Amino acid sequence: MKKIRGIDNNKPIGELTEVADFLPPPEELVLSERTIKVTLRLDESSLKFFKEQARKNHTKYQKMIRKVLEKYSAKYAD
């Protein structure tokens, strides 16, 4: 009868590959700027577009609008 060997959890199974650390340090995960709530009037077609795109991409339309404004202001700042 063959003896069944148990798995030694202290030893690696197979060939190991080192993976480079790609995660940012915790201080870079903190939002750099605070957000401020504003009221904004949009035309119906623009809002419809963002809501449809948000639904397709499983996100919130407000977040998409905020990102567009961030990119626009960053491009034309100073």
Secondary structure, DSSP 8 states (H G I E B T S, - for coil): --------TTS--S-----------HHHHS-SS----------HHHHHHHHHHHHHTTS-HHHHHHHHHHHHHHHH--
